[in-house]
Amino acid sequence: MTDNRIPEPQWREFCEDFTRQHHGWLVGIQQLETSAVEAGRTAHKPVQLTPGDRPLQELRAGRTNDVAELMVTVGEGVDETSYLIEDAVALYSRMRGEAHQGVRIDSGNGTTTLVEFRVAAAPETLDGLT
């Protein structure tokens, strides 16, 4: 797994592109300690926010009181849920070889939120291109 860091000035554009390319894809969201992710270990007990069966609606970047934050919205209709990641300090595009795996969001509080696709996708299959 490779995490490609997205420079903060590009977060808004990256999130818009990510949403456009992956809207409706099934994702799972979990939180764990950033130190565990960086060391390549699994956390003792990652917090599963949502299993890998909820459709992605949106990934959005913003700022509140000059602090970066990212919001991930999954589900549909009455099951739609948004997760706000406050004090975001890093955003990564996750790849497994040539396949998109999801995103990683690190927070200043030492936690990492992973938004992972149920199935990875090669870049040439995005946007209906073959």
Backbone as a printed PyTorch tensor [residue, N CA C, xyz], in Angstrom:
tensor([[[  0.8490,  -1.1690,   0.0000],
         [  0.0000,   0.0000,   0.0000],
         [  0.9000,   1.2400,   0.0000]],

        [[  0.5980,   2.1650,  -0.8800],
         [  1.3330,   3.4160,  -0.9720],
         [  0.3910,   4.5710,  -0.6620]],

        [[  0.8390,   5.4670,   0.2110],
         [  0.0780,   6.6640,   0.5270],
         [  0.7580,   7.8610,  -0.1270]],

        [[  0.0760,   8.4850,  -1.0850],
         [  0.6110,   9.6500,  -1.7870],
         [  0.0220,  10.9100,  -1.1690]],

        [[  0.8830,  11.7150,  -0.5420],
         [  0.4190,  12.9090,   0.1670],
         [ -0.0540,  13.9800,  -0.8150]],

        [[ -1.2150,  14.5660,  -0.5150],
         [ -1.7890,  15.6360,  -1.3130],
         [ -1.4420,  16.9520,  -0.6160]],

        [[ -0.7730,  17.9020,  -1.2880],
         [ -0.4590,  19.1900,  -0.6560],
         [ -1.7510,  19.9150,  -0.2580]],

        [[ -1.7540,  20.5440,   0.8990],
         [ -2.9740,  21.1660,   1.4150],
         [ -3.6230,  22.1590,   0.4400]],

        [[ -2.8650,  22.9720,  -0.3010],
         [ -3.5340,  23.8740,  -1.2460],
         [ -4.3430,  23.1400,  -2.3280]],

        [[ -4.1200,  21.8400,  -2.5010],
         [ -4.8290,  21.0630,  -3.5200],
         [ -5.9680,  20.2100,  -2.9460]],

        [[ -6.2150,  20.2990,  -1.6400],
         [ -7.2220,  19.4500,  -1.0110],
         [ -8.5990,  19.6370,  -1.6150]],

        [[ -9.0380,  20.8780,  -1.7880],
         [-10.3980,  21.1160,  -2.2810],
         [-10.5940,  20.4960,  -3.6600]],

        [[ -9.6370,  20.7360,  -4.5610],
         [ -9.7290,  20.1750,  -5.9210],
         [ -9.6540,  18.6480,  -5.8840]],

        [[ -8.7470,  18.1090,  -5.0750],
         [ -8.6270,  16.6570,  -4.9590],
         [ -9.9480,  16.0490,  -4.4790]],

        [[-10.5500,  16.6590,  -3.4540],
         [-11.8050,  16.1290,  -2.9020],
         [-12.9310,  16.1760,  -3.9330]],

        [[-13.0070,  17.2500,  -4.7050],
         [-14.0290,  17.3460,  -5.7540],
         [-13.8250,  16.2570,  -6.8070]],

        [[-12.5810,  16.0590,  -7.2440],
         [-12.2760,  15.0190,  -8.2290],
         [-12.5540,  13.6250,  -7.6530]],

        [[-12.1410,  13.4160,  -6.4050],
         [-12.3400,  12.1280,  -5.7460],
         [-13.8330,  11.8030,  -5.6770]],

        [[-14.6340,  12.7910,  -5.2870],
         [-16.0810,  12.5960,  -5.1940],
         [-16.6700,  12.2820,  -6.5670]],

        [[-16.2700,  13.0380,  -7.5680],
         [-16.7880,  12.8210,  -8.9230],
         [-16.4450,  11.4170,  -9.4190]],

        [[-15.2250,  10.9760,  -9.1970],
         [-14.7730,   9.6820,  -9.7010],
         [-15.3420,   8.5010,  -8.9180]],

        [[-15.6160,   8.7060,  -7.6290],
         [-15.9450,   7.5650,  -6.7710],
         [-17.3260,   7.6430,  -6.1300]],

        [[-18.1440,   8.5940,  -6.5470],
         [-19.4910,   8.7190,  -5.9800],
         [-20.2490,   7.3980,  -6.1460]],

        [[-20.8230,   6.9200,  -5.0650],
         [-21.5950,   5.6820,  -5.0990],
         [-20.7840,   4.4240,  -4.8500]],

        [[-19.4530,   4.5340,  -4.8330],
         [-18.6310,   3.3530,  -4.5600],
         [-18.8200,   2.9520,  -3.1010]],

        [[-18.8010,   1.6620,  -2.8330],
         [-18.9520,   1.1710,  -1.4770],
         [-17.6480,   1.3460,  -0.7100]],

        [[-17.7770,   1.9520,   0.4880],
         [-16.5990,   2.2360,   1.3080],
         [-16.8400,   1.8040,   2.7460]],

        [[-15.7380,   1.6310,   3.4370],
         [-15.7280,   1.4450,   4.8770],
         [-14.8710,   2.5470,   5.4700]],

        [[-15.1830,   2.9530,   6.6960],
         [-14.4220,   4.0160,   7.3580],
         [-14.0160,   3.5150,   8.7340]],

        [[-12.7310,   3.6750,   9.0380],
         [-12.2520,   3.3100,  10.3650],
         [-11.2470,   4.3390,  10.8530]],

        [[-11.1300,   4.4500,  12.1680],
         [-10.1490,   5.3400,  12.7750],
         [ -9.1870,   4.5210,  13.6170]],

        [[ -7.9290,   4.9280,  13.5920],
         [ -6.8990,   4.2760,  14.3770],
         [ -5.7940,   5.2590,  14.6800]],

        [[ -4.8230,   4.8450,  15.4360],
         [ -3.7080,   5.7110,  15.8000],
         [ -2.8050,   5.9270,  14.5900]],

        [[ -2.4200,   7.1870,  14.3550],
         [ -1.5440,   7.5160,  13.2300],
         [ -0.2160,   6.7780,  13.3440]],

        [[  0.3110,   6.6520,  14.5520],
         [  1.6010,   5.9760,  14.7370],
         [  1.5440,   4.5300,  14.2580]],

        [[  0.4040,   3.8740,  14.4250],
         [  0.2580,   2.4880,  13.9740],
         [  0.2620,   2.4230,  12.4510]],

        [[ -0.4110,   3.3740,  11.8050],
         [ -0.4620,   3.4020,  10.3470],
         [  0.9320,   3.6310,   9.7750]],

        [[  1.6520,   4.5910,  10.3410],
         [  2.9910,   4.9130,   9.8510],
         [  3.9780,   3.7760,  10.0590]],

        [[  3.7840,   2.9940,  11.1120],
         [  4.6730,   1.8670,  11.3860],
         [  4.2580,   0.6200,  10.6140]],

        [[  3.1320,   0.6970,   9.9030],
         [  2.6580,  -0.4530,   9.1410],
         [  2.0190,  -1.5180,  10.0030]],

        [[  1.6430,  -1.1390,  11.2190],
         [  0.9950,  -2.0960,  12.1250],
         [ -0.5040,  -1.8470,  12.1420]],

        [[ -1.2200,  -2.8220,  12.6190],
         [ -2.6440,  -2.6010,  12.8600],
         [ -2.7810,  -2.1070,  14.2890]],

        [[ -3.7380,  -1.2490,  14.4980],
         [ -3.9960,  -0.7390,  15.8430],
         [ -4.5450,  -1.8780,  16.7000]],

        [[ -4.4310,  -1.7070,  18.0030],
         [ -4.9790,  -2.7260,  18.9010],
         [ -6.4540,  -2.9550,  18.6040]],

        [[ -7.1920,  -1.9050,  18.4600],
         [ -8.6200,  -2.0090,  18.2020],
         [ -9.0460,  -0.8020,  17.3670]],

        [[ -8.9730,  -0.8930,  16.0360],
         [ -9.4470,   0.2290,  15.2360],
         [-10.9420,   0.4500,  15.4790]],

        [[-11.3550,   1.6960,  15.4340],
         [-12.7650,   2.0220,  15.5970],
         [-13.4000,   1.9860,  14.2140]],

        [[-14.3210,   1.0520,  14.0210],
         [-15.0180,   0.9070,  12.7380],
         [-16.1910,   1.8780,  12.7480]],

        [[-16.0930,   2.9740,  11.9660],
         [-17.1770,   3.9460,  11.9040],
         [-18.3110,   3.4480,  11.0220]],

        [[-17.9440,   2.7900,   9.9290],
         [-18.9490,   2.2000,   9.0490],
         [-18.3060,   1.0210,   8.3250]],

        [[-19.0350,  -0.0830,   8.1590],
         [-18.4780,  -1.2250,   7.4360],
         [-18.3350,  -0.8900,   5.9550]],

        [[-17.7540,  -1.7700,   5.1870],
         [-17.4610,  -1.5200,   3.7760],
         [-18.6240,  -1.6620,   2.8280]],

        [[-19.8170,  -1.2760,   3.2640],
         [-20.9740,  -1.4680,   2.4000],
         [-21.8410,  -0.2230,   2.2440]],

        [[-21.2760,   0.9540,   2.4930],
         [-22.0440,   2.1970,   2.3790],
         [-21.5500,   2.9860,   1.1800]],

        [[-22.4440,   3.4910,   0.3370],
         [-22.0160,   4.2360,  -0.8400],
         [-21.4480,   5.6100,  -0.4670]],

        [[-20.3240,   5.9490,  -1.0710],
         [-19.7100,   7.2550,  -0.8640],
         [-20.5580,   8.3240,  -1.5260]],

        [[-20.8700,   9.3620,  -0.7970],
         [-21.6000,  10.4980,  -1.3480],
         [-20.6490,  11.6540,  -1.6540]],

        [[-19.7540,  11.9570,  -0.6880],
         [-18.9030,  13.1340,  -0.8750],
         [-17.7120,  13.1100,   0.0640]],

        [[-16.5990,  13.6500,  -0.4310],
         [-15.4370,  13.9910,   0.3780],
         [-15.2610,  15.4820,   0.1740]],

        [[-15.2660,  16.2530,   1.2600],
         [-15.2190,  17.7130,   1.1350],
         [-14.1820,  18.2980,   2.0780]],

        [[-13.4180,  19.2650,   1.5710],
         [-12.4130,  19.9660,   2.3640],
         [-12.9400,  21.3440,   2.7230]],

        [[-12.6100,  21.8040,   3.9240],
         [-13.0090,  23.1370,   4.3560],
         [-12.1340,  23.6220,   5.4900]],

        [[-12.4840,  24.7840,   6.0160],
         [-11.7520,  25.3690,   7.1350],
         [-12.7580,  25.9930,   8.0910]],

        [[-12.5030,  25.8640,   9.3800],
         [-13.2630,  26.5460,  10.4140],
         [-12.2640,  27.1850,  11.3580]],

        [[-12.3940,  28.4900,  11.5310],
         [-11.4560,  29.2260,  12.3930],
         [-10.0090,  28.9360,  12.0190]],

        [[ -9.7420,  28.9090,  10.7180],
         [ -8.4100,  28.6900,  10.1640],
         [ -7.8230,  27.3110,  10.4820]],

        [[ -8.6850,  26.3470,  10.7910],
         [ -8.2550,  24.9680,  11.0250],
         [ -8.8410,  24.1130,   9.9040]],

        [[ -7.9870,  23.3290,   9.2600],
         [ -8.4390,  22.4700,   8.1580],
         [ -9.2980,  21.3330,   8.6930]],

        [[-10.3440,  21.0050,   7.9200],
         [-11.1810,  19.8700,   8.2630],
         [-11.6600,  19.2130,   6.9800]],

        [[-11.9420,  17.9330,   7.0810],
         [-12.4680,  17.1650,   5.9520],
         [-13.7370,  16.4620,   6.4120]],

        [[-14.7090,  16.3920,   5.5170],
         [-15.9500,  15.7040,   5.8340],
         [-16.1770,  14.5990,   4.8230]],

        [[-16.5070,  13.4150,   5.3290],
         [-16.8150,  12.2640,   4.4920],
         [-18.2860,  11.9370,   4.7170]],

        [[-19.0570,  11.8940,   3.6300],
         [-20.4760,  11.5660,   3.7190],
         [-20.7190,  10.2620,   2.9800]],

        [[-21.3950,   9.3270,   3.6640],
         [-21.7060,   8.0120,   3.0970],
         [-23.1750,   7.6970,   3.3430]],

        [[-23.6860,   6.7160,   2.6210],
         [-25.0630,   6.2890,   2.7880],
         [-25.9930,   7.0600,   1.8780]],

        [[-27.2720,   6.6960,   1.9460],
         [-28.2810,   7.3390,   1.1110],
         [-29.5340,   7.6000,   1.9190]],

        [[-30.2370,   8.6780,   1.5760],
         [-31.5150,   8.9770,   2.2190],
         [-31.3890,   9.0900,   3.7190]],

        [[-32.2910,   8.4130,   4.4350],
         [-32.2840,   8.4920,   5.8970],
         [-31.0510,   7.8310,   6.5100]],

        [[-30.3460,   7.0090,   5.7240],
         [-29.1320,   6.3470,   6.2180],
         [-27.8710,   7.1550,   5.9410]],

        [[-28.0160,   8.3570,   5.3630],
         [-26.8440,   9.1790,   5.0570],
         [-26.2190,   9.6830,   6.3570]],

        [[-24.8980,   9.5540,   6.4570],
         [-24.1490,   9.9610,   7.6430],
         [-22.9000,  10.6970,   7.2050]],

        [[-22.5800,  11.7840,   7.9180],
         [-21.3550,  12.5410,   7.6370],
         [-20.4100,  12.4160,   8.8170]],

        [[-19.1310,  12.2700,   8.5050],
         [-18.0850,  12.1820,   9.5170],
         [-17.1570,  13.3720,   9.3180]],

        [[-17.0480,  14.2190,  10.3370],
         [-16.1950,  15.3990,  10.2850],
         [-14.8550,  15.0720,  10.9170]],

        [[-13.7870,  15.2560,  10.1670],
         [-12.4370,  15.0580,  10.6800],
         [-11.8610,  16.4490,  10.9060]],

        [[-11.8160,  16.8500,  12.1630],
         [-11.3380,  18.1800,  12.5240],
         [ -9.8180,  18.1770,  12.6550]],

        [[ -9.2350,  19.3530,  12.5330],
         [ -7.7920,  19.5360,  12.6680],
         [ -7.0210,  18.5690,  11.7610]],

        [[ -7.4790,  18.4870,  10.5040],
         [ -6.7940,  17.6200,   9.5300],
         [ -5.4170,  18.2080,   9.2230]],

        [[ -4.3970,  17.3720,   9.3030],
         [ -3.0360,  17.8430,   9.0500],
         [ -2.4280,  17.2130,   7.8040]],

        [[ -3.0090,  16.1250,   7.3000],
         [ -2.4830,  15.4750,   6.0930],
         [ -3.5920,  14.6860,   5.4170]],

        [[ -3.5480,  14.6980,   4.0880],
         [ -4.4820,  13.9420,   3.2590],
         [ -3.6690,  13.1410,   2.2620]],

        [[ -3.9710,  11.8580,   2.1470],
         [ -3.2400,  10.9650,   1.2610],
         [ -4.2060,  10.2210,   0.3470]],

        [[ -3.7820,  10.0090,  -0.8850],
         [ -4.4670,   9.1040,  -1.7950],
         [ -3.8030,   7.7420,  -1.5940]],

        [[ -4.5920,   6.7180,  -1.3210],
         [ -4.0380,   5.3880,  -1.0530],
         [ -4.0980,   4.5400,  -2.3200]],

        [[ -2.9830,   3.9150,  -2.6410],
         [ -2.8780,   3.0820,  -3.8360],
         [ -2.3340,   1.7130,  -3.4430]],

        [[ -2.8040,   0.7020,  -4.1330],
         [ -2.2250,  -0.6430,  -4.0210],
         [ -1.7970,  -0.9990,  -5.4220]],

        [[ -0.4910,  -0.8660,  -5.6770],
         [  0.0090,  -1.0050,  -7.0380],
         [ -0.5400,   0.1380,  -7.8650]],

        [[ -1.2700,  -0.1780,  -8.9290],
         [ -1.8830,   0.8420,  -9.7840],
         [ -3.3550,   1.0720,  -9.4530]],

        [[ -3.8610,   0.4060,  -8.4140],
         [ -5.2850,   0.4880,  -8.0880],
         [ -5.5420,   1.4850,  -6.9600]],

        [[ -6.5790,   2.2960,  -7.1130],
         [ -7.0120,   3.2230,  -6.0700],
         [ -7.6200,   2.4170,  -4.9320]],

        [[ -7.2000,   2.7230,  -3.7150],
         [ -7.6840,   1.9980,  -2.5450],
         [ -8.5760,   2.8720,  -1.6580]],

        [[ -8.4370,   4.2040,  -1.7350],
         [ -9.2210,   5.1100,  -0.9080],
         [ -8.3820,   6.3040,  -0.4900]],

        [[ -8.6850,   6.8590,   0.7030],
         [ -7.9250,   7.9920,   1.2300],
         [ -7.5840,   7.7570,   2.6850]],

        [[ -6.5550,   8.4620,   3.1120],
         [ -6.1160,   8.4720,   4.5090],
         [ -6.1010,   9.9270,   4.9510]],

        [[ -6.6780,  10.1950,   6.1120],
         [ -6.7220,  11.5500,   6.6560],
         [ -6.1240,  11.5070,   8.0570]],

        [[ -5.0410,  12.2580,   8.2680],
         [ -4.4110,  12.3430,   9.5840],
         [ -4.8800,  13.6130,  10.2830]],

        [[ -5.1390,  13.4870,  11.5850],
         [ -5.5680,  14.6230,  12.3930],
         [ -4.4730,  15.0090,  13.3720]],

        [[ -4.5300,  16.2500,  13.8220],
         [ -3.5610,  16.7470,  14.7930],
         [ -3.6500,  16.0570,  16.1380]],

        [[ -4.7500,  15.3530,  16.4070],
         [ -4.9100,  14.6640,  17.6930],
         [ -4.2890,  13.2680,  17.7130]],

        [[ -3.5770,  12.9030,  16.6260],
         [ -2.8910,  11.6060,  16.5940],
         [ -3.7230,  10.4560,  16.0660]],

        [[ -4.8790,  10.7610,  15.4610],
         [ -5.6860,   9.7000,  14.8690],
         [ -5.6490,   9.7970,  13.3420]],

        [[ -5.8760,   8.6700,  12.7160],
         [ -5.9620,   8.5750,  11.2640],
         [ -7.3130,   7.9820,  10.9160]],

        [[ -7.9630,   8.5810,   9.9300],
         [ -9.2240,   8.0540,   9.4170],
         [ -8.9380,   7.4570,   8.0510]],

        [[ -9.3030,   6.2020,   7.8550],
         [ -9.1380,   5.5210,   6.5800],
         [-10.5020,   5.3560,   5.9270]],

        [[-10.6120,   5.8240,   4.6980],
         [-11.8120,   5.6230,   3.8900],
         [-11.3620,   4.6820,   2.7820]],

        [[-11.7880,   3.4320,   2.8520],
         [-11.2810,   2.4220,   1.9300],
         [-12.4020,   1.8240,   1.0970]],

        [[-12.1150,   1.6840,  -0.1970],
         [-13.0780,   1.0800,  -1.1100],
         [-13.2120,  -0.4010,  -0.8040]],

        [[-14.3930,  -0.8930,  -1.0010],
         [-14.6200,  -2.3250,  -0.8380],
         [-13.7740,  -3.0920,  -1.8520]],

        [[-13.6770,  -2.5470,  -3.0710],
         [-12.8760,  -3.1480,  -4.1310],
         [-11.9720,  -2.0610,  -4.7070]],

        [[-10.6830,  -2.3260,  -4.8020],
         [ -9.7560,  -1.3670,  -5.4010],
         [-10.0120,  -1.2790,  -6.8970]],

        [[ -9.6350,  -0.1420,  -7.5040],
         [ -9.8740,   0.0510,  -8.9390],
         [ -8.6410,   0.6260,  -9.6080]],

        [[ -8.2970,   0.0730, -10.7470],
         [ -7.1740,   0.5720, -11.5310],
         [ -7.5500,   1.9200, -12.1510]],

        [[ -6.6010,   2.8550, -12.2790],
         [ -6.8940,   4.1780, -12.8180],
         [ -7.5810,   4.1650, -14.1750]],

        [[ -7.2330,   3.2250, -15.0360],
         [ -7.8210,   3.2140, -16.3820],
         [ -9.2900,   2.8180, -16.3820]],

        [[ -9.7980,   2.3250, -15.2490],
         [-11.2170,   1.9620, -15.2020],
         [-12.0720,   3.0820, -14.6140]],

        [[-11.4560,   4.1680, -14.1570],
         [-12.2140,   5.2680, -13.5780],
         [-12.9360,   6.0520, -14.6540]],

        [[-14.0510,   6.6510, -14.2810],
         [-14.8580,   7.4850, -15.1850],
         [-15.3090,   6.7320, -16.4110]],

        [[-15.4340,   5.4250, -16.3150],
         [-15.9420,   4.6530, -17.4320],
         [-14.9410,   4.4260, -18.5530]],

        [[-13.6850,   4.8030, -18.3500],
         [-12.6690,   4.5840, -19.3770],
         [-12.1650,   3.1530, -19.2950]],

        [[-11.9210,   2.5350, -20.4350],
         [-11.3860,   1.1770, -20.4160],
         [-10.1000,   1.1070, -21.1910]]])
